[in-house]
């Protein structure tokens, strides 16, 4: 899937799940399960509950 096919949305982490997975509440009040990108995992970036995040969603 091409990079331009992604939808970018802002959200807030509402719950931290195992294996670097998070429950994120989007601007439009939808709740999705998300995981961090490989680059963030490689650099040990910590994401905590309440953090504002940018989520890329495929239109799949």
PDBQT receptor file of N, H, CA, C and O in Angstrom, charges set to zero:
ATOM      1  N   UNK A   1       0.851  -1.174   0.000  1.00  0.00    +0.000 N 
ATOM      2  CA  UNK A   1       0.000   0.000   0.000  1.00  0.00    +0.000 C 
ATOM      3  C   UNK A   1       0.895   1.235   0.000  1.00  0.00    +0.000 C 
ATOM      4  O   UNK A   1       1.859   1.319   0.761  1.00  0.00    +0.000 OA
ATOM      5  N   UNK A   2       0.568   2.173  -0.849  1.00  0.00    +0.000 N 
ATOM      6  H   UNK A   2      -0.215   2.104  -1.468  1.00  0.00    +0.000 HD
ATOM      7  CA  UNK A   2       1.386   3.374  -0.992  1.00  0.00    +0.000 C 
ATOM      8  C   UNK A   2       1.209   4.309   0.192  1.00  0.00    +0.000 C 
ATOM      9  O   UNK A   2       0.163   4.322   0.840  1.00  0.00    +0.000 OA
ATOM     10  N   UNK A   3       2.240   5.085   0.464  1.00  0.00    +0.000 N 
ATOM     11  H   UNK A   3       3.090   5.075  -0.063  1.00  0.00    +0.000 HD
ATOM     12  CA  UNK A   3       2.227   6.021   1.590  1.00  0.00    +0.000 C 
ATOM     13  C   UNK A   3       1.098   7.040   1.452  1.00  0.00    +0.000 C 
ATOM     14  O   UNK A   3       0.519   7.447   2.459  1.00  0.00    +0.000 OA
ATOM     15  N   UNK A   4       0.771   7.462   0.225  1.00  0.00    +0.000 N 
ATOM     16  H   UNK A   4       1.241   7.131  -0.593  1.00  0.00    +0.000 HD
ATOM     17  CA  UNK A   4      -0.266   8.479   0.049  1.00  0.00    +0.000 C 
ATOM     18  C   UNK A   4      -1.675   7.937   0.294  1.00  0.00    +0.000 C 
ATOM     19  O   UNK A   4      -2.623   8.719   0.370  1.00  0.00    +0.000 OA
ATOM     20  N   UNK A   5      -1.834   6.626   0.418  1.00  0.00    +0.000 N 
ATOM     21  H   UNK A   5      -1.064   5.991   0.356  1.00  0.00    +0.000 HD
ATOM     22  CA  UNK A   5      -3.144   6.038   0.692  1.00  0.00    +0.000 C 
ATOM     23  C   UNK A   5      -3.503   6.058   2.173  1.00  0.00    +0.000 C 
ATOM     24  O   UNK A   5      -4.602   5.644   2.541  1.00  0.00    +0.000 OA
ATOM     25  N   UNK A   6      -2.603   6.529   3.028  1.00  0.00    +0.000 N 
ATOM     26  H   UNK A   6      -1.710   6.866   2.729  1.00  0.00    +0.000 HD
ATOM     27  CA  UNK A   6      -2.852   6.536   4.465  1.00  0.00    +0.000 C 
ATOM     28  C   UNK A   6      -3.665   7.754   4.883  1.00  0.00    +0.000 C 
ATOM     29  O   UNK A   6      -3.570   8.820   4.274  1.00  0.00    +0.000 OA
ATOM     30  N   UNK A   7      -4.465   7.581   5.930  1.00  0.00    +0.000 N 
ATOM     31  H   UNK A   7      -4.542   6.715   6.425  1.00  0.00    +0.000 HD
ATOM     32  CA  UNK A   7      -5.233   8.672   6.529  1.00  0.00    +0.000 C 
ATOM     33  C   UNK A   7      -4.559   9.009   7.853  1.00  0.00    +0.000 C 
ATOM     34  O   UNK A   7      -4.348   8.125   8.683  1.00  0.00    +0.000 OA
ATOM     35  N   UNK A   8      -4.222  10.273   8.055  1.00  0.00    +0.000 N 
ATOM     36  H   UNK A   8      -4.394  10.991   7.380  1.00  0.00    +0.000 HD
ATOM     37  CA  UNK A   8      -3.563  10.716   9.287  1.00  0.00    +0.000 C 
ATOM     38  C   UNK A   8      -4.574  11.389  10.197  1.00  0.00    +0.000 C 
ATOM     39  O   UNK A   8      -5.310  12.278   9.768  1.00  0.00    +0.000 OA
ATOM     40  N   UNK A   9      -4.613  10.964  11.459  1.00  0.00    +0.000 N 
ATOM     41  H   UNK A   9      -4.016  10.242  11.807  1.00  0.00    +0.000 HD
ATOM     42  CA  UNK A   9      -5.524  11.557  12.432  1.00  0.00    +0.000 C 
ATOM     43  C   UNK A   9      -4.786  11.759  13.746  1.00  0.00    +0.000 C 
ATOM     44  O   UNK A   9      -3.819  11.058  14.043  1.00  0.00    +0.000 OA
ATOM     45  N   UNK A  10      -5.251  12.724  14.529  1.00  0.00    +0.000 N 
ATOM     46  H   UNK A  10      -6.037  13.294  14.288  1.00  0.00    +0.000 HD
ATOM     47  CA  UNK A  10      -4.707  12.953  15.860  1.00  0.00    +0.000 C 
ATOM     48  C   UNK A  10      -5.569  12.220  16.874  1.00  0.00    +0.000 C 
ATOM     49  O   UNK A  10      -6.770  12.043  16.670  1.00  0.00    +0.000 OA
ATOM     50  N   UNK A  11      -4.953  11.797  17.961  1.00  0.00    +0.000 N 
ATOM     51  H   UNK A  11      -3.977  11.940  18.126  1.00  0.00    +0.000 HD
ATOM     52  CA  UNK A  11      -5.685  11.096  19.000  1.00  0.00    +0.000 C 
ATOM     53  C   UNK A  11      -4.965  11.184  20.327  1.00  0.00    +0.000 C 
ATOM     54  O   UNK A  11      -3.923  11.827  20.452  1.00  0.00    +0.000 OA
ATOM     55  N   UNK A  12      -5.548  10.517  21.321  1.00  0.00    +0.000 N 
ATOM     56  H   UNK A  12      -6.395   9.995  21.219  1.00  0.00    +0.000 HD
ATOM     57  CA  UNK A  12      -4.979  10.498  22.665  1.00  0.00    +0.000 C 
ATOM     58  C   UNK A  12      -4.975   9.068  23.173  1.00  0.00    +0.000 C 
ATOM     59  O   UNK A  12      -5.966   8.350  23.034  1.00  0.00    +0.000 OA
ATOM     60  N   UNK A  13      -3.863   8.655  23.763  1.00  0.00    +0.000 N 
ATOM     61  H   UNK A  13      -3.058   9.238  23.877  1.00  0.00    +0.000 HD
ATOM     62  CA  UNK A  13      -3.738   7.304  24.315  1.00  0.00    +0.000 C 
ATOM     63  C   UNK A  13      -4.604   7.218  25.568  1.00  0.00    +0.000 C 
ATOM     64  O   UNK A  13      -4.423   7.991  26.508  1.00  0.00    +0.000 OA
ATOM     65  N   UNK A  14      -5.547   6.271  25.576  1.00  0.00    +0.000 N 
ATOM     66  H   UNK A  14      -5.693   5.643  24.813  1.00  0.00    +0.000 HD
ATOM     67  CA  UNK A  14      -6.426   6.128  26.739  1.00  0.00    +0.000 C 
ATOM     68  C   UNK A  14      -6.107   4.875  27.551  1.00  0.00    +0.000 C 
ATOM     69  O   UNK A  14      -6.532   4.747  28.700  1.00  0.00    +0.000 OA
ATOM     70  N   UNK A  15      -5.348   3.941  26.939  1.00  0.00    +0.000 N 
ATOM     71  H   UNK A  15      -5.003   4.045  26.006  1.00  0.00    +0.000 HD
ATOM     72  CA  UNK A  15      -5.007   2.709  27.662  1.00  0.00    +0.000 C 
ATOM     73  C   UNK A  15      -3.745   2.110  27.048  1.00  0.00    +0.000 C 
ATOM     74  O   UNK A  15      -3.577   2.106  25.829  1.00  0.00    +0.000 OA
ATOM     75  N   UNK A  16      -2.870   1.610  27.898  1.00  0.00    +0.000 N 
ATOM     76  H   UNK A  16      -3.006   1.613  28.888  1.00  0.00    +0.000 HD
ATOM     77  CA  UNK A  16      -1.662   0.925  27.442  1.00  0.00    +0.000 C 
ATOM     78  C   UNK A  16      -1.900  -0.571  27.542  1.00  0.00    +0.000 C 
ATOM     79  O   UNK A  16      -2.290  -1.077  28.594  1.00  0.00    +0.000 OA
ATOM     80  N   UNK A  17      -1.664  -1.280  26.441  1.00  0.00    +0.000 N 
ATOM     81  H   UNK A  17      -1.347  -0.869  25.586  1.00  0.00    +0.000 HD
ATOM     82  CA  UNK A  17      -1.856  -2.722  26.370  1.00  0.00    +0.000 C 
ATOM     83  C   UNK A  17      -0.493  -3.402  26.231  1.00  0.00    +0.000 C 
ATOM     84  O   UNK A  17       0.505  -2.724  25.986  1.00  0.00    +0.000 OA
ATOM     85  N   UNK A  18      -0.433  -4.721  26.383  1.00  0.00    +0.000 N 
ATOM     86  H   UNK A  18      -1.244  -5.271  26.582  1.00  0.00    +0.000 HD
ATOM     87  CA  UNK A  18       0.856  -5.417  26.266  1.00  0.00    +0.000 C 
ATOM     88  C   UNK A  18       1.450  -5.327  24.853  1.00  0.00    +0.000 C 
ATOM     89  O   UNK A  18       0.742  -5.053  23.884  1.00  0.00    +0.000 OA
ATOM     90  N   UNK A  19       2.750  -5.562  24.763  1.00  0.00    +0.000 N 
ATOM     91  H   UNK A  19       3.325  -5.785  25.551  1.00  0.00    +0.000 HD
ATOM     92  CA  UNK A  19       3.485  -5.628  23.497  1.00  0.00    +0.000 C 
ATOM     93  C   UNK A  19       3.417  -4.334  22.691  1.00  0.00    +0.000 C 
ATOM     94  O   UNK A  19       3.157  -4.363  21.489  1.00  0.00    +0.000 OA
ATOM     95  N   UNK A  20       3.648  -3.216  23.341  1.00  0.00    +0.000 N 
ATOM     96  H   UNK A  20       3.859  -3.192  24.318  1.00  0.00    +0.000 HD
ATOM     97  CA  UNK A  20       3.658  -1.882  22.715  1.00  0.00    +0.000 C 
ATOM     98  C   UNK A  20       2.412  -1.628  21.867  1.00  0.00    +0.000 C 
ATOM     99  O   UNK A  20       2.495  -1.096  20.760  1.00  0.00    +0.000 OA
ATOM    100  N   UNK A  21       1.270  -2.015  22.402  1.00  0.00    +0.000 N 
ATOM    101  H   UNK A  21       1.203  -2.448  23.301  1.00  0.00    +0.000 HD
ATOM    102  CA  UNK A  21      -0.018  -1.767  21.766  1.00  0.00    +0.000 C 
ATOM    103  C   UNK A  21      -0.795  -0.806  22.651  1.00  0.00    +0.000 C 
ATOM    104  O   UNK A  21      -0.672  -0.837  23.875  1.00  0.00    +0.000 OA
ATOM    105  N   UNK A  22      -1.592   0.044  22.027  1.00  0.00    +0.000 N 
ATOM    106  H   UNK A  22      -1.693   0.069  21.032  1.00  0.00    +0.000 HD
ATOM    107  CA  UNK A  22      -2.299   1.086  22.764  1.00  0.00    +0.000 C 
ATOM    108  C   UNK A  22      -3.726   1.217  22.261  1.00  0.00    +0.000 C 
ATOM    109  O   UNK A  22      -4.015   0.945  21.096  1.00  0.00    +0.000 OA
ATOM    110  N   UNK A  23      -4.615   1.637  23.152  1.00  0.00    +0.000 N 
ATOM    111  H   UNK A  23      -4.380   1.858  24.098  1.00  0.00    +0.000 HD
ATOM    112  CA  UNK A  23      -5.971   1.995  22.757  1.00  0.00    +0.000 C 
ATOM    113  C   UNK A  23      -5.976   3.515  22.640  1.00  0.00    +0.000 C 
ATOM    114  O   UNK A  23      -5.645   4.224  23.589  1.00  0.00    +0.000 OA
ATOM    115  N   UNK A  24      -6.359   4.007  21.453  1.00  0.00    +0.000 N 
ATOM    116  H   UNK A  24      -6.627   3.430  20.681  1.00  0.00    +0.000 HD
ATOM    117  CA  UNK A  24      -6.279   5.430  21.143  1.00  0.00    +0.000 C 
ATOM    118  C   UNK A  24      -7.665   5.954  20.792  1.00  0.00    +0.000 C 
ATOM    119  O   UNK A  24      -8.384   5.362  19.987  1.00  0.00    +0.000 OA
ATOM    120  N   UNK A  25      -8.030   7.084  21.414  1.00  0.00    +0.000 N 
ATOM    121  H   UNK A  25      -7.446   7.565  22.068  1.00  0.00    +0.000 HD
ATOM    122  CA  UNK A  25      -9.293   7.751  21.107  1.00  0.00    +0.000 C 
ATOM    123  C   UNK A  25      -8.996   8.846  20.092  1.00  0.00    +0.000 C 
ATOM    124  O   UNK A  25      -8.228   9.766  20.373  1.00  0.00    +0.000 OA
ATOM    125  N   UNK A  26      -9.603   8.747  18.912  1.00  0.00    +0.000 N 
ATOM    126  H   UNK A  26     -10.226   7.999  18.684  1.00  0.00    +0.000 HD
ATOM    127  CA  UNK A  26      -9.360   9.699  17.835  1.00  0.00    +0.000 C 
ATOM    128  C   UNK A  26     -10.184  10.964  18.020  1.00  0.00    +0.000 C 
ATOM    129  O   UNK A  26     -11.055  11.028  18.886  1.00  0.00    +0.000 OA
ATOM    130  N   UNK A  27      -9.898  11.978  17.192  1.00  0.00    +0.000 N 
ATOM    131  H   UNK A  27      -9.190  11.926  16.488  1.00  0.00    +0.000 HD
ATOM    132  CA  UNK A  27     -10.623  13.254  17.258  1.00  0.00    +0.000 C 
ATOM    133  C   UNK A  27     -12.123  13.072  17.061  1.00  0.00    +0.000 C 
ATOM    134  O   UNK A  27     -12.925  13.788  17.661  1.00  0.00    +0.000 OA
ATOM    135  N   UNK A  28     -12.500  12.106  16.215  1.00  0.00    +0.000 N 
ATOM    136  H   UNK A  28     -11.849  11.525  15.728  1.00  0.00    +0.000 HD
ATOM    137  CA  UNK A  28     -13.912  11.892  15.907  1.00  0.00    +0.000 C 
ATOM    138  C   UNK A  28     -14.584  10.926  16.889  1.00  0.00    +0.000 C 
ATOM    139  O   UNK A  28     -15.641  10.369  16.594  1.00  0.00    +0.000 OA
ATOM    140  N   UNK A  29     -13.963  10.734  18.053  1.00  0.00    +0.000 N 
ATOM    141  H   UNK A  29     -13.104  11.187  18.293  1.00  0.00    +0.000 HD
ATOM    142  CA  UNK A  29     -14.487   9.918  19.157  1.00  0.00    +0.000 C 
ATOM    143  C   UNK A  29     -14.427   8.408  18.904  1.00  0.00    +0.000 C 
ATOM    144  O   UNK A  29     -14.891   7.646  19.752  1.00  0.00    +0.000 OA
ATOM    145  N   UNK A  30     -13.878   7.945  17.782  1.00  0.00    +0.000 N 
ATOM    146  H   UNK A  30     -13.501   8.564  17.093  1.00  0.00    +0.000 HD
ATOM    147  CA  UNK A  30     -13.689   6.517  17.567  1.00  0.00    +0.000 C 
ATOM    148  C   UNK A  30     -12.504   6.043  18.410  1.00  0.00    +0.000 C 
ATOM    149  O   UNK A  30     -11.553   6.791  18.636  1.00  0.00    +0.000 OA
ATOM    150  N   UNK A  31     -12.571   4.798  18.868  1.00  0.00    +0.000 N 
ATOM    151  H   UNK A  31     -13.344   4.190  18.684  1.00  0.00    +0.000 HD
ATOM    152  CA  UNK A  31     -11.476   4.213  19.642  1.00  0.00    +0.000 C 
ATOM    153  C   UNK A  31     -10.868   3.091  18.804  1.00  0.00    +0.000 C 
ATOM    154  O   UNK A  31     -11.577   2.193  18.350  1.00  0.00    +0.000 OA
ATOM    155  N   UNK A  32      -9.549   3.146  18.601  1.00  0.00    +0.000 N 
ATOM    156  H   UNK A  32      -8.973   3.875  18.970  1.00  0.00    +0.000 HD
ATOM    157  CA  UNK A  32      -8.850   2.141  17.805  1.00  0.00    +0.000 C 
ATOM    158  C   UNK A  32      -7.706   1.552  18.620  1.00  0.00    +0.000 C 
ATOM    159  O   UNK A  32      -7.233   2.161  19.580  1.00  0.00    +0.000 OA
ATOM    160  N   UNK A  33      -7.268   0.363  18.225  1.00  0.00    +0.000 N 
ATOM    161  H   UNK A  33      -7.652  -0.132  17.445  1.00  0.00    +0.000 HD
ATOM    162  CA  UNK A  33      -6.084  -0.252  18.809  1.00  0.00    +0.000 C 
ATOM    163  C   UNK A  33      -4.920   0.040  17.871  1.00  0.00    +0.000 C 
ATOM    164  O   UNK A  33      -5.012  -0.208  16.669  1.00  0.00    +0.000 OA
ATOM    165  N   UNK A  34      -3.835   0.561  18.410  1.00  0.00    +0.000 N 
ATOM    166  H   UNK A  34      -3.760   0.763  19.387  1.00  0.00    +0.000 HD
ATOM    167  CA  UNK A  34      -2.698   0.968  17.585  1.00  0.00    +0.000 C 
ATOM    168  C   UNK A  34      -1.400   0.412  18.158  1.00  0.00    +0.000 C 
ATOM    169  O   UNK A  34      -1.330   0.044  19.331  1.00  0.00    +0.000 OA
ATOM    170  N   UNK A  35      -0.380   0.358  17.315  1.00  0.00    +0.000 N 
ATOM    171  H   UNK A  35      -0.437   0.657  16.363  1.00  0.00    +0.000 HD
ATOM    172  CA  UNK A  35       0.957  -0.040  17.774  1.00  0.00    +0.000 C 
ATOM    173  C   UNK A  35       1.957   0.987  17.268  1.00  0.00    +0.000 C 
ATOM    174  O   UNK A  35       1.670   1.738  16.335  1.00  0.00    +0.000 OA
ATOM    175  N   UNK A  36       3.134   1.017  17.888  1.00  0.00    +0.000 N 
ATOM    176  H   UNK A  36       3.367   0.407  18.646  1.00  0.00    +0.000 HD
ATOM    177  CA  UNK A  36       4.117   2.031  17.512  1.00  0.00    +0.000 C 
ATOM    178  C   UNK A  36       4.906   1.575  16.287  1.00  0.00    +0.000 C 
ATOM    179  O   UNK A  36       4.980   0.385  15.982  1.00  0.00    +0.000 OA
ATOM    180  N   UNK A  37       5.484   2.537  15.602  1.00  0.00    +0.000 N 
ATOM    181  H   UNK A  37       5.424   3.504  15.850  1.00  0.00    +0.000 HD
ATOM    182  CA  UNK A  37       6.274   2.238  14.412  1.00  0.00    +0.000 C 
ATOM    183  C   UNK A  37       7.600   1.597  14.810  1.00  0.00    +0.000 C 
ATOM    184  O   UNK A  37       8.022   1.691  15.963  1.00  0.00    +0.000 OA
ATOM    185  N   UNK A  38       8.242   0.958  13.869  1.00  0.00    +0.000 N 
ATOM    186  H   UNK A  38       7.899   0.881  12.933  1.00  0.00    +0.000 HD
ATOM    187  CA  UNK A  38       9.521   0.295  14.112  1.00  0.00    +0.000 C 
ATOM    188  C   UNK A  38      10.606   1.251  14.561  1.00  0.00    +0.000 C 
ATOM    189  O   UNK A  38      11.431   0.905  15.406  1.00  0.00    +0.000 OA
ATOM    190  N   UNK A  39      10.613   2.458  13.998  1.00  0.00    +0.000 N 
ATOM    191  H   UNK A  39       9.943   2.739  13.311  1.00  0.00    +0.000 HD
ATOM    192  CA  UNK A  39      11.638   3.443  14.366  1.00  0.00    +0.000 C 
ATOM    193  C   UNK A  39      11.476   3.860  15.830  1.00  0.00    +0.000 C 
ATOM    194  O   UNK A  39      12.469   4.029  16.537  1.00  0.00    +0.000 OA
ATOM    195  N   UNK A  40      10.238   4.025  16.287  1.00  0.00    +0.000 N 
ATOM    196  H   UNK A  40       9.431   3.888  15.713  1.00  0.00    +0.000 HD
ATOM    197  CA  UNK A  40      10.003   4.396  17.690  1.00  0.00    +0.000 C 
ATOM    198  C   UNK A  40      10.384   3.240  18.614  1.00  0.00    +0.000 C 
ATOM    199  O   UNK A  40      10.911   3.461  19.705  1.00  0.00    +0.000 OA
ATOM    200  N   UNK A  41      10.123   2.031  18.185  1.00  0.00    +0.000 N 
ATOM    201  H   UNK A  41       9.696   1.851  17.299  1.00  0.00    +0.000 HD
ATOM    202  CA  UNK A  41      10.478   0.853  18.987  1.00  0.00    +0.000 C 
ATOM    203  C   UNK A  41      11.995   0.718  19.075  1.00  0.00    +0.000 C 
ATOM    204  O   UNK A  41      12.532   0.414  20.140  1.00  0.00    +0.000 OA
ATOM    205  N   UNK A  42      12.681   0.944  17.966  1.00  0.00    +0.000 N 
ATOM    206  H   UNK A  42      12.245   1.191  17.101  1.00  0.00    +0.000 HD
ATOM    207  CA  UNK A  42      14.138   0.832  17.919  1.00  0.00    +0.000 C 
ATOM    208  C   UNK A  42      14.811   1.842  18.845  1.00  0.00    +0.000 C 
ATOM    209  O   UNK A  42      15.829   1.531  19.463  1.00  0.00    +0.000 OA
ATOM    210  N   UNK A  43      14.254   3.045  18.944  1.00  0.00    +0.000 N 
ATOM    211  H   UNK A  43      13.427   3.298  18.442  1.00  0.00    +0.000 HD
ATOM    212  CA  UNK A  43      14.841   4.110  19.759  1.00  0.00    +0.000 C 
ATOM    213  C   UNK A  43      14.262   4.174  21.169  1.00  0.00    +0.000 C 
ATOM    214  O   UNK A  43      14.519   5.129  21.902  1.00  0.00    +0.000 OA
ATOM    215  N   UNK A  44      13.488   3.173  21.550  1.00  0.00    +0.000 N 
ATOM    216  H   UNK A  44      13.278   2.397  20.954  1.00  0.00    +0.000 HD
ATOM    217  CA  UNK A  44      12.926   3.057  22.904  1.00  0.00    +0.000 C 
ATOM    218  C   UNK A  44      12.121   4.292  23.312  1.00  0.00    +0.000 C 
ATOM    219  O   UNK A  44      12.261   4.783  24.432  1.00  0.00    +0.000 OA
ATOM    220  N   UNK A  45      11.284   4.791  22.410  1.00  0.00    +0.000 N 
ATOM    221  H   UNK A  45      11.170   4.392  21.500  1.00  0.00    +0.000 HD
ATOM    222  CA  UNK A  45      10.412   5.920  22.724  1.00  0.00    +0.000 C 
ATOM    223  C   UNK A  45       9.285   5.408  23.615  1.00  0.00    +0.000 C 
ATOM    224  O   UNK A  45       8.626   4.423  23.281  1.00  0.00    +0.000 OA
ATOM    225  N   UNK A  46       9.061   6.071  24.745  1.00  0.00    +0.000 N 
ATOM    226  H   UNK A  46       9.596   6.871  25.016  1.00  0.00    +0.000 HD
ATOM    227  CA  UNK A  46       8.011   5.650  25.676  1.00  0.00    +0.000 C 
ATOM    228  C   UNK A  46       6.748   6.449  25.423  1.00  0.00    +0.000 C 
ATOM    229  O   UNK A  46       6.792   7.673  25.303  1.00  0.00    +0.000 OA
ATOM    230  N   UNK A  47       5.630   5.760  25.343  1.00  0.00    +0.000 N 
ATOM    231  H   UNK A  47       5.594   4.765  25.441  1.00  0.00    +0.000 HD
ATOM    232  CA  UNK A  47       4.326   6.391  25.181  1.00  0.00    +0.000 C 
ATOM    233  C   UNK A  47       3.514   6.044  26.416  1.00  0.00    +0.000 C 
ATOM    234  O   UNK A  47       3.405   4.875  26.786  1.00  0.00    +0.000 OA
ATOM    235  N   UNK A  48       2.948   7.055  27.051  1.00  0.00    +0.000 N 
ATOM    236  H   UNK A  48       3.037   8.005  26.750  1.00  0.00    +0.000 HD
ATOM    237  CA  UNK A  48       2.188   6.864  28.280  1.00  0.00    +0.000 C 
ATOM    238  C   UNK A  48       0.730   7.231  28.062  1.00  0.00    +0.000 C 
ATOM    239  O   UNK A  48       0.392   7.917  27.097  1.00  0.00    +0.000 OA
ATOM    240  N   UNK A  49      -0.130   6.774  28.959  1.00  0.00    +0.000 N 
ATOM    241  H   UNK A  49       0.145   6.217  29.743  1.00  0.00    +0.000 HD
ATOM    242  CA  UNK A  49      -1.544   7.124  28.916  1.00  0.00    +0.000 C 
ATOM    243  C   UNK A  49      -1.687   8.637  29.018  1.00  0.00    +0.000 C 
ATOM    244  O   UNK A  49      -1.073   9.272  29.876  1.00  0.00    +0.000 OA
ATOM    245  N   UNK A  50      -2.504   9.209  28.135  1.00  0.00    +0.000 N 
ATOM    246  H   UNK A  50      -3.003   8.693  27.438  1.00  0.00    +0.000 HD
ATOM    247  CA  UNK A  50      -2.706  10.655  28.120  1.00  0.00    +0.000 C 
ATOM    248  C   UNK A  50      -1.880  11.373  27.070  1.00  0.00    +0.000 C 
ATOM    249  O   UNK A  50      -2.120  12.550  26.801  1.00  0.00    +0.000 OA
ATOM    250  N   UNK A  51      -0.911  10.692  26.468  1.00  0.00    +0.000 N 
ATOM    251  H   UNK A  51      -0.716   9.736  26.686  1.00  0.00    +0.000 HD
ATOM    252  CA  UNK A  51      -0.083  11.314  25.431  1.00  0.00    +0.000 C 
ATOM    253  C   UNK A  51      -0.903  11.568  24.170  1.00  0.00    +0.000 C 
ATOM    254  O   UNK A  51      -1.768  10.771  23.807  1.00  0.00    +0.000 OA
ATOM    255  N   UNK A  52      -0.621  12.684  23.512  1.00  0.00    +0.000 N 
ATOM    256  H   UNK A  52       0.081  13.332  23.807  1.00  0.00    +0.000 HD
ATOM    257  CA  UNK A  52      -1.231  12.999  22.220  1.00  0.00    +0.000 C 
ATOM    258  C   UNK A  52      -0.386  12.321  21.152  1.00  0.00    +0.000 C 
ATOM    259  O   UNK A  52       0.841  12.415  21.177  1.00  0.00    +0.000 OA
ATOM    260  N   UNK A  53      -1.036  11.640  20.217  1.00  0.00    +0.000 N 
ATOM    261  H   UNK A  53      -2.033  11.563  20.197  1.00  0.00    +0.000 HD
ATOM    262  CA  UNK A  53      -0.324  10.911  19.171  1.00  0.00    +0.000 C 
ATOM    263  C   UNK A  53      -0.942  11.198  17.809  1.00  0.00    +0.000 C 
ATOM    264  O   UNK A  53      -2.089  11.633  17.711  1.00  0.00    +0.000 OA
ATOM    265  N   UNK A  54      -0.167  10.949  16.770  1.00  0.00    +0.000 N 
ATOM    266  H   UNK A  54       0.765  10.595  16.850  1.00  0.00    +0.000 HD
ATOM    267  CA  UNK A  54      -0.653  11.031  15.401  1.00  0.00    +0.000 C 
ATOM    268  C   UNK A  54      -0.741   9.599  14.894  1.00  0.00    +0.000 C 
ATOM    269  O   UNK A  54       0.230   8.847  14.977  1.00  0.00    +0.000 OA
ATOM    270  N   UNK A  55      -1.900   9.219  14.369  1.00  0.00    +0.000 N 
ATOM    271  H   UNK A  55      -2.690   9.829  14.301  1.00  0.00    +0.000 HD
ATOM    272  CA  UNK A  55      -2.154   7.846  13.951  1.00  0.00    +0.000 C 
ATOM    273  C   UNK A  55      -2.325   7.818  12.440  1.00  0.00    +0.000 C 
ATOM    274  O   UNK A  55      -3.039   8.648  11.877  1.00  0.00    +0.000 OA
ATOM    275  N   UNK A  56      -1.672   6.866  11.781  1.00  0.00    +0.000 N 
ATOM    276  H   UNK A  56      -1.092   6.191  12.237  1.00  0.00    +0.000 HD
ATOM    277  CA  UNK A  56      -1.858   6.655  10.351  1.00  0.00    +0.000 C 
ATOM    278  C   UNK A  56      -2.748   5.433  10.177  1.00  0.00    +0.000 C 
ATOM    279  O   UNK A  56      -2.442   4.354  10.685  1.00  0.00    +0.000 OA
ATOM    280  N   UNK A  57      -3.850   5.610   9.457  1.00  0.00    +0.000 N 
ATOM    281  H   UNK A  57      -4.098   6.486   9.045  1.00  0.00    +0.000 HD
ATOM    282  CA  UNK A  57      -4.840   4.550   9.276  1.00  0.00    +0.000 C 
ATOM    283  C   UNK A  57      -4.954   4.236   7.792  1.00  0.00    +0.000 C 
ATOM    284  O   UNK A  57      -5.014   5.146   6.965  1.00  0.00    +0.000 OA
ATOM    285  N   UNK A  58      -4.984   2.953   7.453  1.00  0.00    +0.000 N 
ATOM    286  H   UNK A  58      -4.936   2.213   8.125  1.00  0.00    +0.000 HD
ATOM    287  CA  UNK A  58      -5.215   2.574   6.065  1.00  0.00    +0.000 C 
ATOM    288  C   UNK A  58      -6.719   2.567   5.814  1.00  0.00    +0.000 C 
ATOM    289  O   UNK A  58      -7.484   2.249   6.724  1.00  0.00    +0.000 OA
ATOM    290  N   UNK A  59      -7.157   2.903   4.623  1.00  0.00    +0.000 N 
ATOM    291  H   UNK A  59      -6.535   3.161   3.884  1.00  0.00    +0.000 HD
ATOM    292  CA  UNK A  59      -8.599   2.899   4.324  1.00  0.00    +0.000 C 
ATOM    293  C   UNK A  59      -9.129   1.494   4.064  1.00  0.00    +0.000 C 
ATOM    294  O   UNK A  59     -10.182   1.337   3.445  1.00  0.00    +0.000 OA
ATOM    295  N   UNK A  60      -8.440   0.505   4.512  1.00  0.00    +0.000 N 
ATOM    296  H   UNK A  60      -7.585   0.632   5.015  1.00  0.00    +0.000 HD
ATOM    297  CA  UNK A  60      -8.730  -0.906   4.294  1.00  0.00    +0.000 C 
ATOM    298  C   UNK A  60      -9.963  -1.332   5.030  1.00  0.00    +0.000 C 
ATOM    299  O   UNK A  60     -10.355  -2.496   4.956  1.00  0.00    +0.000 OA
TER     300      UNK A  60
